[in-house]
Amino acid sequence: MLLLLVNCKREKDAAYFTVEKAAKYFREVETICNKDNGNLWGKNLYGPLMYIDRPSRKIFANKPDKEGLLKLKDGIYTGIYPRELIIDNICLEYGGTLFAMAPLPSEEDDYKIITRAVHGLFHCFQKNSGFEPSRFNTRLMDEKNARLWLKLEWRALRNAINNNGEQRIQSIRDALIFRGARRELYPSEKTDENKFENYEGLSTLTYTLLCSDSSEKINVNLLNYLDIIYKFQSYSRTYGFLHGALYGYLAYEKGFDFKSVRTDSLDLAYKVKELYNIQLPAICRDVAGSLALSYDIQSIYIEEEQRLTDIKERIHRQISIFTEKPVVYLELESPYFDFEPEDIRSLDTLGTIYTAIRVSDNWGKLTVENGGCLVSYNLKSMRITAKNFRKVKNHIYGDGWHIILNNEWEMVKMDENYFVRKLMP
């Protein structure tokens, strides 16, 4: 009875989104897309869309799926999203139909509900247009020097967006010099950076442009987002959502035709350089150091030193959880991650702690609700504590987490620790 009451309470907490609310938001999103009507990307973005409530996994969709998994109720197609699948703000094929997926926020927020829908719809457009990127990894953005140059670049981009004329051009030049200095330090990372900035940055740009009713509101929404991202302890999985949008907006302001974009590796910053006719030094690091003084580099040093102090304290406090036996090791082959950006904490070269995360891979699905997991720096493996480990068929449980193993995979114990592997023939 107690469990029943707890479950009822949980459903009640998530019950603000009803069939009637779904119909309302579908109409609003369709109106926004029809108002643009392909002006930005050459195609009306509206199409199959599903909202999903994370706690109950209930689906509210505007279109049926081809396999009939969703059932019509008061004009809305509903169902339950499989527990073994990841919920994320992406596009996915469900029941033979490509849907934009929009996870519902825990509390009703009109802007988040609408922009997440447009975000997912844009990813569907990318997939249908053939410039959805292959995998990318921007882990270097958690390194101290990369973060220093990135923060300087953001400060210059803020100035550019807040100004016009010569002031804007000078600020863009400064931002490009800081960007150039970073890329001279990490030349092999350019392709992955461009992919991230295109995939998520252009999505952020799209929903910001379509869902803001004035240029002033666009500026406010972008810079508010910058304030949020700036404070994160980890940038490796988050910076591209913002970075591509900032450069994309400067290109948009100069009349860039986004309908010409058909590649996942467009360098948005280089396009801005061309549009604003900006000349850069042959080696950006020759001038970036002195230029940084005018952007209060000292305050950024202080911020980053405090971050490193926090990391050391976290290592001292938490590392034993993930290193002392017994632990569960999971190799990552083709992972999909679902997490909240504010839940990421760096452990320097040891990897990254995700307080709560959902991961699907070839072996199945891991859900960490509390206690965290440590993902390796190279995104090849992860580990969780094996405290209170227990197994029921293909369901495996521990403190704050559970795993659903796919067929032909097993959990084995070796030297006190646990490993997931394919069943031996």
Protein Blocks (a to p, Z undefined) as FASTA:
>chain_A
ZZmmmmmmmmmmmmmpcfklmmmmmmmmmmmmmmnnommnopafbdcdddddfklopacd
fbdcfkomacceehiacddddfkbccddddddeehiacddddddfbdcfklmmmmmmmmm
mmmmmmmnopaccdddfkkmmpfklmmmmmmmmmmmmmmmmpgcjllmmmmmmmmmmmmm
mmmmmmmlmmmmmmmmmmmmmmmmmmmmmmpcbfklmmmmmmmmmmmmmmpmbfklmmmm
mmmmmmmmmmmmnopafklpccfkbcfklmmmmmnopacdfblklmmmmmmmmnommlmm
mmmmmmmmmmmmmmmmmmmmmmpccddddddfbdcddddfklpccehjnoccdfbacddd
fklccddfbhpaaddfklpaccddfehiacehjaccdehiacdddehiacddeehiacdd
dddZZ
